[in-house]
Amino acid sequence: MASGGSGRPSGSRSGSRPGSASRSSSGSTSGSTRPGRDGGGARNGQRGGGSPSGKGAGQRTGQRPDAKRGPNPVTRGKRPSTATRRQVPWLLIGAVTVIVVLAVGVIGFALMREGEVSAWRPSDDNRDPSLAIPGIVTGQYAGQQHVTAEQRVAYDRSPPFGGPHDAYWAACNGVVYPTPVRTENMVHSLEHGAVWIAYDPARITGPAVQTLAARVQGQDYTMMSPYPGLDQPIALMSWGHELKLSDPNDPRIDQFISSLRQNQYQYPEVGASCDALGPGYFDPDNPPPFDASPLPPDAVTMDGRGAAAGAGG
């Protein structure tokens, strides 16, 4: 018995139980494959596709070179703010367009207006543009035939536009006479290159008078006055030229003025003055009045009989 008791393995208590060897063995096996400090680096390196040198550990924390970025969950489904969207400056484009259109219109109108004015401007090639004006009447008259302040002339036209005339001219530097003026003085101004606008005060009144006056005021070598008994509402005269019409807005008025005012080819005394001579000669503030009475027997005729050639200005 003693020997049986002594024959019980003495290491059974202190040793491992059955299966402990295998557990130990498995433990040692698992211990051999459990990640350690060195083994973890290699394992991580293999997963990262890196080399055993450890570069894979750094690549694992970053993105793969061929990885595609997915939608940003913060901005997904949201439109870009107006601050980031590109704005079309429609207001600026519209303003520039309007300016360009206006500039083109102004330039076009100026060119058209210049073309219209040039057509009625005298030149060496077109010495009398007024001949193209419908209704123009022309005549030939000798200059430098003067009469005294007491003489009258038997003019062949009414109003006259040439022939013997007073020795002193009427002021024609943009003067609008409110009352009819002696005809003989007005004709002398035509000899100096002026245009005379006459109107029938019974038919041209108020705004119509102002419309005509606007073409005269401030315009040198231009004058205007009422003319009682005129057979048409309006008459325009320059030396050797006449145009009668009824409408103060008729475009032929401007054509006549452009063609004949100071037209050096059409009047006798080129360069003569239109300024007022003053009291004792011709006073524009108190001009000699228009005389509508019958002509006296000794009236100077259109051929200059009774006139003093060359006298006066």
The 8 nearest C-alpha neighbors of each residue, nearest first, counted from 0:
[[1, 3, 2, 4, 5, 6, 7, 8],
 [2, 0, 4, 3, 5, 6, 7, 8],
 [1, 3, 5, 0, 4, 6, 7, 8],
 [4, 2, 6, 0, 5, 1, 7, 8],
 [5, 3, 1, 6, 2, 7, 0, 8],
 [4, 6, 2, 3, 7, 1, 8, 9],
 [5, 7, 3, 4, 2, 8, 9, 1],
 [8, 6, 5, 4, 9, 3, 11, 10],
 [7, 9, 10, 11, 6, 5, 12, 4],
 [8, 10, 11, 7, 12, 13, 6, 5],
 [9, 11, 14, 13, 8, 12, 15, 7],
 [12, 10, 14, 8, 9, 13, 15, 16],
 [13, 11, 14, 10, 9, 15, 16, 8],
 [12, 14, 10, 11, 15, 9, 16, 8],
 [15, 13, 10, 11, 12, 16, 9, 19],
 [16, 14, 19, 17, 13, 11, 20, 12],
 [15, 17, 19, 18, 14, 11, 20, 12],
 [18, 16, 19, 15, 20, 21, 11, 22],
 [17, 19, 21, 20, 16, 22, 15, 23],
 [20, 18, 22, 16, 21, 15, 17, 23],
 [19, 21, 23, 18, 22, 24, 15, 17],
 [20, 22, 24, 18, 23, 19, 25, 26],
 [23, 21, 19, 25, 24, 20, 26, 18],
 [24, 22, 26, 20, 21, 25, 19, 27],
 [23, 25, 21, 27, 22, 26, 20, 28],
 [26, 24, 28, 22, 27, 23, 21, 29],
 [27, 25, 23, 29, 24, 28, 30, 22],
 [26, 28, 30, 24, 25, 29, 23, 31],
 [29, 27, 25, 31, 30, 26, 24, 32],
 [28, 30, 26, 32, 31, 27, 33, 25],
 [31, 29, 27, 33, 28, 32, 26, 25],
 [30, 32, 28, 29, 33, 27, 26, 34],
 [31, 33, 29, 30, 34, 28, 35, 38],
 [34, 32, 30, 29, 31, 35, 38, 28],
 [35, 33, 39, 38, 32, 36, 37, 42],
 [36, 34, 38, 37, 39, 33, 32, 40],
 [35, 37, 39, 38, 40, 34, 41, 33],
 [38, 36, 35, 40, 39, 41, 34, 42],
 [37, 39, 35, 41, 34, 40, 36, 42],
 [40, 38, 42, 34, 36, 41, 37, 35],
 [39, 41, 43, 38, 42, 37, 44, 53],
 [42, 40, 44, 38, 39, 43, 51, 45],
 [43, 41, 39, 45, 44, 40, 38, 46],
 [44, 42, 46, 40, 45, 41, 39, 56],
 [43, 45, 55, 41, 49, 47, 42, 46],
 [46, 44, 42, 48, 43, 47, 49, 41],
 [47, 45, 43, 48, 44, 42, 49, 55],
 [48, 46, 55, 44, 49, 59, 45, 43],
 [47, 49, 45, 46, 55, 44, 50, 58],
 [50, 48, 55, 44, 47, 54, 45, 51],
 [49, 51, 52, 44, 54, 53, 55, 48],
 [52, 50, 53, 41, 44, 49, 54, 45],
 [51, 53, 50, 54, 49, 55, 44, 41],
 [52, 54, 51, 55, 56, 44, 50, 40],
 [55, 53, 56, 57, 49, 52, 50, 58],
 [54, 56, 49, 44, 47, 58, 53, 57],
 [55, 57, 59, 54, 58, 44, 53, 43],
 [56, 58, 55, 59, 54, 60, 61, 53],
 [59, 57, 55, 61, 60, 56, 47, 54],
 [58, 60, 47, 56, 57, 61, 55, 62],
 [59, 61, 58, 57, 62, 56, 55, 47],
 [62, 60, 58, 59, 63, 57, 64, 56],
 [63, 61, 64, 66, 60, 58, 59, 65],
 [62, 64, 66, 65, 61, 58, 59, 67],
 [65, 63, 66, 62, 67, 61, 58, 68],
 [64, 66, 63, 67, 62, 68, 61, 58],
 [65, 67, 63, 64, 62, 68, 69, 61],
 [68, 66, 69, 65, 63, 64, 62, 70],
 [69, 67, 66, 70, 71, 62, 65, 63],
 [68, 70, 67, 71, 72, 66, 75, 74],
 [71, 69, 72, 75, 68, 74, 73, 76],
 [70, 72, 73, 74, 75, 69, 68, 76],
 [73, 71, 75, 74, 70, 76, 69, 77],
 [72, 74, 71, 75, 77, 76, 70, 69],
 [73, 75, 77, 71, 72, 76, 70, 78],
 [76, 74, 72, 77, 71, 73, 70, 78],
 [75, 77, 74, 78, 72, 73, 71, 70],
 [76, 78, 74, 75, 79, 73, 80, 72],
 [79, 77, 80, 76, 74, 75, 81, 84],
 [80, 78, 83, 84, 81, 77, 82, 74],
 [79, 81, 82, 83, 78, 84, 77, 85],
 [82, 80, 84, 83, 79, 85, 86, 78],
 [81, 83, 80, 84, 85, 79, 86, 78],
 [82, 84, 81, 80, 79, 85, 86, 78],
 [85, 83, 81, 82, 86, 80, 79, 78],
 [84, 86, 83, 87, 81, 82, 88, 80],
 [85, 87, 84, 88, 81, 82, 89, 83],
 [86, 88, 89, 85, 90, 92, 91, 84],
 [89, 87, 91, 90, 92, 86, 93, 85],
 [88, 90, 92, 91, 87, 93, 94, 86],
 [91, 89, 93, 92, 88, 94, 95, 87],
 [92, 90, 94, 93, 88, 89, 95, 96],
 [91, 93, 89, 95, 90, 94, 96, 88],
 [92, 94, 96, 90, 91, 95, 89, 97],
 [93, 95, 91, 97, 96, 92, 90, 98],
 [96, 94, 98, 92, 97, 93, 99, 91],
 [95, 97, 93, 99, 94, 98, 92, 100],
 [96, 98, 100, 94, 95, 99, 101, 93],
 [99, 97, 95, 101, 96, 100, 102, 94],
 [98, 100, 102, 96, 101, 97, 103, 95],
 [99, 101, 97, 103, 102, 98, 104, 96],
 [102, 100, 104, 98, 103, 99, 105, 97],
 [103, 101, 99, 105, 104, 100, 98, 106],
 [102, 104, 100, 106, 101, 105, 107, 99],
 [105, 103, 101, 107, 102, 106, 108, 100],
 [106, 104, 108, 102, 107, 103, 109, 101],
 [107, 105, 109, 103, 108, 104, 102, 110],
 [106, 108, 104, 110, 105, 109, 103, 111],
 [107, 109, 111, 105, 110, 106, 112, 104],
 [110, 108, 112, 106, 111, 107, 113, 105],
 [111, 109, 113, 107, 112, 108, 114, 106],
 [110, 112, 108, 114, 109, 113, 107, 115],
 [111, 113, 109, 115, 114, 110, 108, 116],
 [114, 112, 110, 116, 115, 111, 117, 109],
 [115, 113, 111, 117, 112, 116, 110, 118],
 [114, 116, 112, 118, 113, 117, 111, 119],
 [117, 115, 113, 118, 119, 114, 112, 120],
 [118, 116, 120, 114, 119, 115, 113, 121],
 [117, 119, 116, 115, 120, 114, 128, 121],
 [120, 118, 258, 128, 117, 116, 257, 254],
 [119, 121, 117, 258, 118, 257, 116, 122],
 [122, 120, 126, 125, 258, 128, 127, 119],
 [121, 123, 125, 126, 124, 120, 127, 128],
 [122, 124, 125, 126, 121, 264, 127, 263],
 [123, 125, 122, 126, 121, 127, 128, 120],
 [126, 124, 122, 123, 121, 127, 128, 120],
 [125, 127, 121, 122, 123, 264, 124, 128],
 [126, 128, 129, 125, 121, 130, 258, 265],
 [129, 127, 119, 130, 258, 121, 131, 125],
 [130, 128, 131, 132, 127, 258, 255, 119],
 [129, 131, 128, 132, 127, 135, 133, 136],
 [130, 132, 129, 128, 133, 135, 127, 119],
 [133, 131, 129, 130, 135, 134, 251, 254],
 [134, 132, 135, 131, 130, 251, 242, 129],
 [135, 133, 242, 132, 136, 243, 244, 241],
 [134, 136, 242, 133, 132, 241, 130, 137],
 [137, 135, 241, 240, 242, 134, 138, 239],
 [138, 136, 240, 239, 241, 135, 139, 130],
 [139, 137, 239, 240, 140, 136, 161, 160],
 [138, 140, 239, 141, 137, 161, 238, 162],
 [141, 139, 162, 161, 142, 138, 239, 238],
 [140, 142, 162, 143, 139, 144, 161, 163],
 [143, 141, 144, 267, 140, 162, 190, 163],
 [142, 144, 309, 308, 145, 141, 310, 163],
 [145, 143, 308, 163, 142, 306, 307, 309],
 [146, 144, 166, 164, 165, 307, 306, 163],
 [147, 145, 165, 306, 164, 166, 150, 307],
 [146, 148, 150, 149, 165, 166, 145, 151],
 [147, 149, 150, 165, 146, 166, 151, 183],
 [150, 148, 147, 151, 146, 165, 298, 152],
 [151, 149, 147, 148, 146, 298, 152, 299],
 [150, 152, 298, 299, 153, 149, 183, 294],
 [151, 153, 299, 298, 154, 300, 163, 150],
 [152, 154, 300, 298, 299, 301, 155, 151],
 [155, 153, 156, 152, 159, 301, 300, 157],
 [154, 156, 153, 159, 157, 301, 158, 162],
 [157, 155, 159, 158, 154, 160, 161, 153],
 [158, 156, 159, 155, 229, 154, 160, 230],
 [157, 159, 156, 160, 229, 234, 226, 182],
 [160, 158, 156, 157, 161, 154, 155, 186],
 [161, 159, 238, 236, 239, 237, 240, 186],
 [160, 162, 238, 140, 239, 159, 186, 163],
 [161, 163, 140, 301, 141, 164, 142, 160],
 [162, 164, 144, 145, 303, 301, 152, 146],
 [165, 163, 183, 145, 187, 146, 186, 184],
 [164, 166, 146, 183, 184, 145, 167, 147],
 [165, 167, 311, 145, 146, 312, 147, 310],
 [168, 166, 165, 312, 184, 311, 280, 281],
 [167, 169, 187, 184, 188, 185, 170, 166],
 [168, 170, 184, 185, 188, 171, 281, 167],
 [169, 171, 275, 274, 273, 172, 283, 168],
 [172, 170, 273, 222, 220, 221, 173, 174],
 [171, 173, 219, 220, 273, 174, 221, 274],
 [172, 174, 218, 216, 217, 221, 219, 215],
 [173, 175, 222, 172, 171, 176, 216, 223],
 [176, 174, 223, 222, 224, 177, 212, 173],
 [175, 177, 224, 178, 223, 174, 179, 225],
 [176, 178, 175, 224, 179, 225, 223, 180],
 [177, 179, 176, 225, 180, 224, 288, 289],
 [180, 178, 225, 289, 224, 226, 288, 181],
 [181, 179, 289, 288, 287, 182, 286, 178],
 [180, 182, 289, 288, 287, 183, 184, 290],
 [181, 183, 185, 184, 180, 186, 289, 159],
 [182, 184, 164, 165, 186, 185, 181, 187],
 [185, 183, 168, 165, 169, 187, 182, 186],
 [184, 186, 182, 188, 169, 187, 183, 168],
 [185, 187, 189, 188, 183, 184, 164, 161],
 [186, 188, 168, 190, 184, 189, 185, 164],
 [189, 187, 168, 191, 190, 185, 186, 193],
 [190, 188, 193, 238, 186, 192, 191, 187],
 [189, 191, 187, 188, 192, 266, 238, 267],
 [192, 190, 188, 189, 268, 271, 193, 269],
 [191, 193, 261, 189, 190, 266, 260, 220],
 [194, 192, 220, 189, 221, 260, 188, 191],
 [195, 193, 237, 221, 260, 236, 220, 189],
 [196, 194, 222, 236, 223, 235, 221, 197],
 [197, 195, 223, 235, 234, 222, 236, 194],
 [198, 196, 234, 224, 225, 226, 223, 233],
 [199, 197, 233, 225, 226, 232, 200, 234],
 [198, 200, 232, 201, 226, 229, 227, 202],
 [201, 199, 203, 202, 225, 198, 204, 227],
 [200, 202, 199, 203, 204, 227, 232, 228],
 [203, 201, 200, 199, 232, 204, 198, 231],
 [204, 202, 200, 207, 199, 208, 201, 232],
 [203, 205, 208, 207, 202, 200, 206, 201],
 [204, 206, 207, 208, 209, 203, 210, 200],
 [207, 205, 209, 208, 210, 204, 203, 211],
 [208, 206, 210, 209, 205, 204, 203, 247],
 [209, 207, 211, 204, 206, 210, 205, 212],
 [210, 208, 212, 206, 211, 207, 213, 205],
 [211, 209, 207, 213, 208, 212, 206, 247],
 [210, 212, 208, 209, 213, 214, 247, 207],
 [211, 213, 209, 215, 214, 210, 216, 208],
 [214, 212, 210, 211, 215, 216, 209, 217],
 [215, 213, 212, 211, 216, 210, 218, 253],
 [216, 214, 173, 212, 218, 213, 221, 222],
 [217, 215, 173, 218, 213, 212, 214, 174],
 [216, 218, 173, 215, 219, 172, 174, 214],
 [219, 217, 173, 215, 216, 221, 172, 220],
 [218, 220, 172, 173, 221, 217, 171, 273],
 [221, 219, 193, 172, 171, 273, 194, 218],
 [220, 222, 194, 173, 171, 193, 219, 215],
 [223, 221, 171, 174, 195, 173, 175, 215],
 [222, 224, 196, 175, 195, 197, 176, 174],
 [223, 225, 176, 197, 179, 175, 177, 178],
 [226, 224, 179, 198, 197, 200, 199, 178],
 [225, 227, 199, 198, 197, 179, 229, 224],
 [228, 226, 199, 229, 225, 200, 179, 201],
 [227, 229, 230, 226, 199, 201, 231, 200],
 [228, 230, 199, 231, 227, 226, 232, 198],
 [229, 231, 228, 232, 199, 157, 233, 243],
 [232, 230, 229, 233, 243, 244, 245, 234],
 [231, 233, 245, 199, 198, 202, 203, 244],
 [234, 232, 198, 244, 231, 245, 243, 197],
 [235, 233, 243, 197, 242, 196, 198, 244],
 [236, 234, 196, 242, 241, 195, 243, 197],
 [237, 235, 241, 195, 160, 240, 194, 196],
 [236, 238, 194, 240, 189, 160, 239, 193],
 [237, 239, 189, 160, 161, 240, 266, 190],
 [238, 240, 138, 137, 160, 161, 139, 237],
 [241, 239, 137, 237, 238, 136, 236, 160],
 [240, 242, 236, 136, 235, 135, 137, 237],
 [243, 241, 135, 235, 234, 134, 136, 236],
 [242, 244, 234, 233, 231, 235, 241, 245],
 [245, 243, 233, 246, 231, 234, 232, 242],
 [244, 246, 232, 233, 231, 247, 243, 249],
 [245, 247, 249, 248, 244, 233, 232, 207],
 [248, 246, 249, 211, 207, 210, 245, 233],
 [249, 247, 246, 250, 210, 252, 211, 207],
 [248, 250, 246, 251, 247, 252, 244, 245],
 [251, 249, 252, 253, 248, 254, 247, 255],
 [252, 250, 254, 249, 253, 255, 132, 133],
 [253, 251, 255, 250, 254, 249, 256, 235],
 [254, 252, 256, 255, 251, 250, 257, 249],
 [253, 255, 251, 257, 252, 256, 119, 258],
 [254, 256, 258, 252, 253, 257, 251, 129],
 [255, 257, 253, 260, 259, 258, 254, 252],
 [258, 256, 254, 255, 119, 259, 120, 253],
 [257, 259, 119, 255, 120, 129, 256, 128],
 [258, 260, 262, 256, 257, 261, 255, 237],
 [259, 261, 256, 262, 193, 194, 192, 257],
 [262, 260, 192, 263, 259, 193, 220, 269],
 [261, 263, 259, 260, 264, 265, 121, 192],
 [262, 264, 265, 261, 269, 266, 192, 267],
 [265, 263, 262, 126, 266, 127, 121, 267],
 [264, 266, 262, 263, 238, 267, 259, 127],
 [265, 267, 238, 192, 190, 268, 264, 263],
 [268, 266, 190, 142, 269, 265, 191, 192],
 [269, 267, 191, 271, 190, 266, 270, 192],
 [268, 270, 271, 263, 267, 191, 266, 192],
 [269, 271, 268, 272, 191, 192, 261, 263],
 [272, 270, 191, 269, 268, 273, 192, 312],
 [271, 273, 274, 270, 191, 220, 275, 171],
 [272, 274, 171, 172, 170, 220, 275, 271],
 [275, 273, 170, 272, 172, 276, 171, 169],
 [276, 274, 170, 277, 273, 283, 281, 282],
 [275, 277, 281, 280, 274, 282, 278, 170],
 [276, 278, 282, 281, 275, 280, 279, 283],
 [279, 277, 282, 280, 281, 276, 285, 283],
 [278, 280, 281, 277, 282, 276, 167, 286],
 [281, 279, 278, 276, 277, 167, 282, 168],
 [282, 280, 277, 276, 278, 169, 286, 279],
 [281, 283, 277, 278, 286, 285, 284, 280],
 [284, 282, 286, 285, 170, 281, 275, 277],
 [285, 283, 282, 286, 176, 277, 281, 278],
 [284, 286, 282, 283, 287, 281, 278, 288],
 [285, 287, 283, 282, 284, 288, 281, 180],
 [288, 286, 181, 180, 285, 289, 281, 282],
 [289, 287, 180, 181, 179, 286, 290, 178],
 [288, 290, 181, 180, 179, 182, 291, 287],
 [291, 289, 292, 288, 181, 182, 180, 293],
 [290, 292, 289, 293, 227, 294, 228, 181],
 [291, 293, 290, 294, 295, 289, 151, 288],
 [294, 292, 295, 291, 290, 296, 153, 298],
 [293, 295, 298, 292, 296, 153, 151, 152],
 [296, 294, 297, 298, 293, 151, 292, 150],
 [297, 295, 298, 294, 299, 293, 153, 151],
 [296, 298, 295, 299, 305, 294, 150, 151],
 [299, 297, 152, 151, 295, 296, 153, 300],
 [298, 300, 152, 305, 304, 153, 151, 303],
 [301, 299, 153, 302, 303, 304, 152, 298],
 [300, 302, 303, 162, 154, 163, 153, 299],
 [301, 303, 300, 304, 162, 163, 299, 141],
 [302, 304, 306, 301, 300, 163, 305, 144],
 [305, 303, 306, 300, 302, 299, 301, 307],
 [304, 306, 299, 303, 307, 300, 298, 146],
 [307, 305, 303, 146, 145, 304, 144, 308],
 [306, 308, 145, 310, 144, 146, 309, 305],
 [309, 307, 144, 143, 310, 145, 306, 303],
 [308, 310, 143, 144, 307, 311, 145, 312],
 [309, 311, 308, 307, 145, 166, 312, 143],
 [312, 310, 166, 167, 309, 145, 165, 143],
 [311, 166, 167, 310, 168, 309, 143, 271]]
